[in-house]
Amino acid sequence: MTQHRYPHQCSLCHIELEKVSVVRGGQELLHDVSMHIHCGQLTALIGQNGAGKTTLIRALLGEVRSSGRIRHVDGHGLAIPHLRTGYVPQHLLFDREMPVSVEDFLAAAFSHRPVWTGVSRKTRARVLEALRAVDAAELLHRPLGRCSGGELQRVLLALAINPAPDLLVLDEPVSGVDQNGMQLFLDTVLRLRQTHHMAILLVSHDLHLVREYADHVVLLDKTVLCQGQPGMVFDSPEFERVFGTGEGAER
């Protein structure tokens, strides 16, 4: 097994995972996962179903107990306390007949108060600013249940980046989204990567998308099998062993 690692002393701000393991019910779900998620870069996490991608996300979000170390490190190797993490799930499960607008949805999250009490001018301005940041200001008064898949994901992105996170986790964010919606979402993510210099972790089964958009790729099968630039990982024997030669990622 070949695992390509970053040098021990990294000169870039990054999220550092060192020998992260997760054991639940006597079963080891992750084993000694070591990787860096660099600020200002999009890192893609790939692997077959059951490889531990969801478990790794939950460890990063603090939802499952893990051993090893997860920390935010500056360019001098010093730990930065209080890692802020934003998360965009694959789907938002809710009643589409609910009489809730996009403004109501975000205002409730930003102000932590029931929407029936009204939306203050300050909160409304914050909601509009958040939507503008993801090119979705026109959705302000749209009923949440009438948003398309791509529009809903941009609303969730607006929520995830407020306040601006150190790490943005995207869990299959464009699965089932049409081509136009996918392009709008990914273009917005790339712009945020540059303007906010945030570290982004994208989990995706779409290997074409990974090859086109990722700066760094991590191939996972309960541990890191291989990591590096997309071309290097896609041409590796580990990739061929996991996905086979007939997989959708063209050589």
The 8 nearest C-alpha neighbors of each residue, nearest first, counted from 0:
[[1, 224, 2, 237, 225, 236, 223, 3],
 [2, 0, 225, 224, 3, 237, 223, 236],
 [1, 3, 225, 224, 4, 223, 226, 0],
 [2, 4, 226, 225, 1, 227, 5, 224],
 [5, 3, 2, 6, 34, 226, 33, 227],
 [4, 6, 7, 3, 9, 35, 34, 8],
 [5, 7, 8, 9, 4, 10, 3, 35],
 [6, 8, 9, 5, 4, 76, 10, 35],
 [9, 7, 6, 10, 76, 5, 75, 74],
 [8, 10, 11, 6, 7, 76, 74, 5],
 [9, 11, 74, 75, 8, 12, 76, 73],
 [12, 10, 74, 9, 13, 73, 37, 38],
 [11, 13, 73, 74, 38, 72, 37, 10],
 [14, 12, 37, 38, 36, 72, 71, 11],
 [13, 15, 71, 36, 35, 70, 72, 37],
 [14, 16, 35, 70, 69, 13, 71, 34],
 [17, 15, 69, 33, 34, 68, 35, 19],
 [16, 18, 33, 68, 19, 67, 15, 32],
 [31, 19, 17, 32, 67, 33, 20, 16],
 [20, 18, 67, 32, 31, 66, 17, 68],
 [21, 19, 30, 29, 66, 31, 65, 18],
 [20, 22, 65, 29, 28, 27, 66, 23],
 [23, 21, 27, 26, 28, 25, 20, 24],
 [24, 22, 26, 25, 27, 21, 28, 64],
 [23, 25, 26, 22, 27, 28, 21, 64],
 [24, 26, 23, 22, 27, 28, 21, 29],
 [27, 25, 23, 24, 22, 28, 21, 29],
 [26, 28, 22, 29, 21, 23, 25, 30],
 [27, 29, 21, 22, 221, 26, 51, 30],
 [30, 28, 221, 20, 21, 27, 222, 51],
 [29, 31, 20, 222, 32, 221, 19, 27],
 [18, 32, 30, 19, 20, 222, 33, 29],
 [31, 33, 19, 18, 222, 30, 223, 17],
 [34, 32, 17, 16, 18, 31, 19, 223],
 [33, 35, 16, 15, 32, 17, 36, 4],
 [36, 34, 15, 14, 37, 13, 16, 33],
 [37, 35, 14, 13, 198, 42, 15, 38],
 [38, 36, 13, 198, 40, 35, 12, 39],
 [37, 39, 198, 197, 13, 40, 12, 196],
 [38, 40, 196, 197, 192, 198, 193, 37],
 [41, 39, 38, 37, 198, 214, 42, 199],
 [40, 42, 199, 213, 214, 200, 43, 215],
 [41, 43, 215, 200, 216, 213, 214, 199],
 [44, 42, 201, 216, 200, 202, 213, 217],
 [43, 45, 202, 217, 216, 201, 218, 42],
 [46, 44, 218, 203, 219, 217, 202, 43],
 [47, 45, 219, 218, 50, 220, 48, 44],
 [46, 48, 50, 49, 45, 241, 220, 242],
 [49, 47, 50, 46, 51, 52, 220, 204],
 [48, 50, 51, 47, 52, 220, 221, 46],
 [49, 51, 220, 221, 48, 47, 46, 52],
 [50, 52, 54, 221, 49, 53, 55, 28],
 [53, 51, 55, 54, 50, 56, 44, 219],
 [54, 52, 56, 55, 51, 57, 170, 50],
 [53, 55, 57, 51, 56, 52, 58, 28],
 [54, 56, 58, 52, 53, 57, 51, 59],
 [57, 55, 53, 59, 58, 54, 60, 52],
 [56, 58, 60, 62, 54, 59, 55, 63],
 [57, 59, 61, 55, 63, 56, 60, 62],
 [60, 58, 56, 57, 61, 55, 69, 62],
 [61, 59, 57, 58, 62, 56, 84, 63],
 [62, 60, 58, 59, 63, 57, 64, 65],
 [61, 63, 57, 60, 58, 64, 59, 56],
 [64, 62, 58, 61, 57, 65, 54, 21],
 [63, 65, 58, 21, 62, 61, 66, 22],
 [66, 64, 21, 20, 58, 63, 19, 67],
 [65, 67, 20, 19, 21, 68, 64, 18],
 [66, 68, 19, 18, 17, 20, 65, 69],
 [67, 69, 17, 16, 19, 70, 66, 18],
 [70, 68, 16, 15, 17, 67, 14, 71],
 [71, 69, 15, 14, 72, 68, 78, 16],
 [70, 72, 14, 79, 78, 13, 82, 15],
 [73, 71, 78, 77, 13, 76, 79, 12],
 [74, 72, 12, 75, 76, 77, 78, 79],
 [73, 75, 11, 12, 10, 76, 72, 9],
 [76, 74, 73, 77, 10, 72, 9, 11],
 [75, 77, 73, 72, 74, 78, 8, 9],
 [78, 76, 72, 73, 75, 79, 74, 71],
 [77, 79, 72, 71, 80, 73, 70, 76],
 [78, 80, 71, 72, 77, 73, 81, 82],
 [81, 79, 82, 78, 71, 70, 72, 83],
 [80, 82, 83, 79, 71, 70, 165, 84],
 [81, 83, 80, 71, 165, 84, 70, 79],
 [84, 82, 164, 165, 81, 166, 85, 163],
 [83, 85, 166, 164, 167, 165, 82, 86],
 [84, 86, 159, 167, 164, 160, 168, 166],
 [87, 85, 168, 159, 167, 169, 88, 84],
 [86, 88, 169, 155, 156, 170, 168, 159],
 [89, 87, 170, 90, 172, 86, 169, 91],
 [88, 90, 172, 171, 170, 87, 174, 91],
 [91, 89, 88, 92, 172, 152, 87, 148],
 [92, 90, 93, 88, 89, 151, 155, 152],
 [91, 93, 90, 94, 95, 89, 88, 144],
 [94, 92, 95, 91, 97, 144, 96, 143],
 [93, 95, 96, 97, 92, 144, 98, 143],
 [96, 94, 144, 97, 93, 143, 145, 98],
 [97, 95, 94, 144, 98, 99, 93, 145],
 [96, 98, 95, 94, 99, 144, 143, 93],
 [99, 97, 96, 100, 142, 143, 144, 95],
 [100, 98, 97, 142, 103, 143, 104, 101],
 [101, 99, 142, 143, 103, 102, 141, 140],
 [100, 102, 104, 143, 103, 139, 141, 142],
 [101, 103, 139, 100, 105, 104, 106, 140],
 [104, 102, 100, 106, 101, 105, 114, 99],
 [105, 103, 101, 107, 102, 106, 100, 99],
 [104, 106, 108, 102, 107, 103, 109, 126],
 [105, 107, 109, 103, 108, 104, 102, 110],
 [108, 106, 111, 105, 110, 104, 112, 109],
 [109, 107, 105, 111, 106, 110, 104, 158],
 [108, 110, 106, 107, 111, 105, 122, 126],
 [109, 111, 112, 107, 108, 106, 122, 105],
 [112, 110, 107, 108, 109, 113, 106, 114],
 [111, 113, 110, 107, 114, 116, 108, 106],
 [114, 112, 115, 116, 107, 111, 117, 110],
 [113, 115, 116, 117, 107, 103, 112, 118],
 [114, 116, 117, 113, 118, 112, 103, 107],
 [117, 115, 114, 113, 118, 112, 119, 107],
 [118, 116, 115, 114, 119, 113, 103, 112],
 [117, 119, 123, 122, 120, 114, 106, 116],
 [118, 120, 122, 121, 123, 117, 124, 106],
 [119, 121, 123, 122, 124, 118, 125, 117],
 [120, 122, 124, 119, 123, 125, 118, 126],
 [123, 121, 125, 119, 124, 120, 126, 106],
 [122, 124, 126, 120, 125, 121, 119, 127],
 [125, 123, 127, 121, 122, 126, 128, 120],
 [124, 126, 122, 128, 123, 127, 129, 121],
 [127, 125, 123, 129, 128, 124, 122, 105],
 [126, 128, 130, 124, 129, 125, 131, 136],
 [127, 129, 125, 131, 126, 130, 124, 132],
 [130, 128, 126, 132, 157, 127, 131, 125],
 [129, 131, 136, 135, 127, 132, 133, 128],
 [130, 132, 134, 136, 128, 133, 129, 135],
 [131, 133, 129, 130, 134, 128, 157, 135],
 [132, 134, 131, 130, 135, 187, 157, 153],
 [135, 133, 131, 132, 136, 130, 187, 153],
 [134, 136, 130, 137, 133, 131, 138, 153],
 [137, 135, 130, 131, 138, 139, 134, 127],
 [136, 138, 135, 139, 140, 141, 134, 130],
 [139, 137, 141, 136, 135, 140, 101, 130],
 [138, 140, 102, 101, 137, 136, 141, 127],
 [139, 141, 100, 138, 101, 102, 142, 137],
 [142, 140, 138, 100, 139, 101, 143, 145],
 [143, 141, 100, 145, 144, 99, 101, 140],
 [142, 144, 100, 101, 145, 146, 99, 141],
 [143, 145, 95, 142, 146, 96, 97, 94],
 [146, 144, 142, 143, 147, 141, 95, 96],
 [145, 147, 150, 143, 151, 144, 148, 142],
 [148, 146, 150, 149, 151, 145, 176, 144],
 [149, 147, 151, 176, 150, 152, 146, 175],
 [148, 150, 180, 152, 151, 147, 176, 181],
 [151, 149, 147, 153, 152, 146, 148, 154],
 [150, 152, 154, 148, 153, 149, 146, 147],
 [151, 153, 155, 149, 154, 150, 156, 148],
 [152, 154, 156, 150, 155, 151, 157, 133],
 [155, 153, 151, 157, 156, 152, 150, 158],
 [156, 154, 152, 158, 153, 157, 87, 159],
 [155, 157, 153, 159, 158, 154, 87, 152],
 [158, 156, 154, 129, 155, 159, 160, 130],
 [157, 159, 155, 156, 161, 160, 154, 105],
 [160, 158, 85, 156, 86, 157, 161, 155],
 [159, 161, 163, 162, 157, 158, 164, 85],
 [162, 160, 163, 158, 159, 157, 129, 164],
 [161, 163, 160, 164, 159, 158, 85, 83],
 [162, 164, 160, 161, 165, 195, 159, 85],
 [165, 163, 83, 84, 166, 85, 160, 162],
 [164, 166, 83, 197, 84, 198, 82, 167],
 [167, 165, 198, 84, 164, 199, 197, 85],
 [166, 168, 85, 199, 84, 86, 164, 200],
 [169, 167, 86, 200, 199, 85, 201, 87],
 [170, 168, 201, 87, 172, 86, 200, 202],
 [169, 171, 202, 88, 172, 89, 87, 201],
 [172, 170, 203, 89, 202, 174, 173, 169],
 [173, 171, 89, 170, 169, 174, 88, 87],
 [174, 172, 176, 181, 171, 175, 149, 89],
 [175, 173, 176, 171, 172, 89, 203, 205],
 [174, 176, 173, 177, 148, 149, 172, 181],
 [177, 175, 173, 148, 149, 174, 181, 180],
 [178, 176, 180, 179, 181, 175, 149, 148],
 [179, 177, 181, 180, 182, 176, 183, 173],
 [178, 180, 182, 181, 177, 183, 149, 176],
 [179, 181, 149, 183, 177, 182, 178, 176],
 [180, 182, 178, 184, 179, 183, 173, 176],
 [181, 183, 179, 185, 184, 180, 186, 178],
 [184, 182, 180, 186, 181, 185, 187, 179],
 [183, 185, 181, 187, 182, 186, 180, 153],
 [184, 186, 188, 182, 187, 183, 181, 189],
 [185, 187, 189, 183, 188, 184, 182, 190],
 [186, 188, 190, 184, 185, 189, 133, 183],
 [189, 187, 185, 191, 190, 186, 192, 184],
 [190, 188, 192, 186, 191, 187, 185, 193],
 [189, 191, 187, 193, 192, 188, 194, 186],
 [192, 190, 188, 194, 193, 189, 195, 187],
 [193, 191, 189, 196, 39, 190, 197, 195],
 [192, 194, 196, 190, 191, 195, 39, 189],
 [193, 195, 191, 196, 192, 190, 197, 39],
 [194, 196, 197, 191, 192, 193, 163, 39],
 [197, 195, 39, 192, 193, 38, 194, 198],
 [198, 196, 38, 39, 195, 165, 192, 166],
 [197, 199, 38, 166, 37, 39, 40, 36],
 [200, 198, 167, 41, 166, 168, 42, 197],
 [199, 201, 168, 42, 43, 41, 169, 167],
 [202, 200, 43, 169, 44, 42, 168, 170],
 [203, 201, 44, 170, 171, 43, 169, 45],
 [204, 202, 171, 205, 45, 201, 44, 170],
 [203, 205, 206, 45, 202, 171, 46, 47],
 [206, 204, 203, 208, 207, 209, 247, 248],
 [205, 207, 209, 248, 208, 204, 210, 247],
 [208, 206, 210, 209, 248, 205, 211, 247],
 [207, 209, 211, 206, 205, 210, 212, 213],
 [210, 208, 206, 213, 212, 207, 211, 205],
 [209, 211, 207, 208, 229, 212, 213, 206],
 [212, 210, 208, 209, 213, 207, 229, 206],
 [211, 213, 209, 210, 208, 214, 41, 185],
 [214, 212, 209, 41, 215, 42, 43, 210],
 [215, 213, 41, 42, 40, 228, 212, 216],
 [214, 216, 42, 228, 227, 213, 229, 43],
 [217, 215, 43, 226, 227, 229, 42, 228],
 [216, 218, 226, 44, 225, 43, 219, 45],
 [219, 217, 45, 225, 224, 46, 223, 226],
 [220, 218, 223, 46, 222, 224, 221, 50],
 [219, 221, 50, 222, 46, 223, 51, 224],
 [222, 220, 29, 50, 51, 30, 219, 28],
 [223, 221, 32, 220, 30, 219, 29, 224],
 [224, 222, 219, 225, 32, 218, 2, 220],
 [225, 223, 2, 218, 219, 222, 1, 0],
 [224, 226, 2, 218, 223, 3, 1, 217],
 [227, 225, 217, 3, 216, 218, 232, 2],
 [226, 228, 215, 216, 232, 231, 229, 3],
 [227, 229, 215, 231, 230, 216, 214, 232],
 [230, 228, 232, 231, 216, 210, 233, 215],
 [231, 229, 233, 232, 228, 234, 210, 250],
 [230, 232, 234, 228, 229, 233, 235, 227],
 [231, 233, 235, 229, 234, 230, 227, 226],
 [232, 234, 230, 231, 235, 238, 229, 248],
 [235, 233, 231, 232, 230, 236, 238, 250],
 [234, 236, 232, 237, 238, 233, 231, 239],
 [235, 237, 239, 238, 240, 234, 233, 232],
 [238, 236, 240, 235, 239, 241, 224, 225],
 [239, 237, 241, 235, 240, 236, 233, 242],
 [240, 238, 243, 236, 242, 237, 241, 244],
 [239, 241, 237, 238, 243, 242, 236, 244],
 [242, 240, 238, 239, 243, 237, 47, 46],
 [243, 241, 239, 246, 240, 238, 244, 245],
 [244, 242, 239, 245, 240, 246, 241, 238],
 [243, 245, 246, 239, 242, 240, 247, 238],
 [246, 244, 243, 247, 242, 248, 249, 239],
 [245, 247, 244, 248, 242, 243, 249, 206],
 [246, 248, 249, 206, 245, 207, 205, 244],
 [249, 247, 206, 207, 246, 250, 233, 210],
 [248, 250, 247, 207, 246, 233, 206, 245],
 [249, 248, 234, 233, 230, 244, 247, 246]]
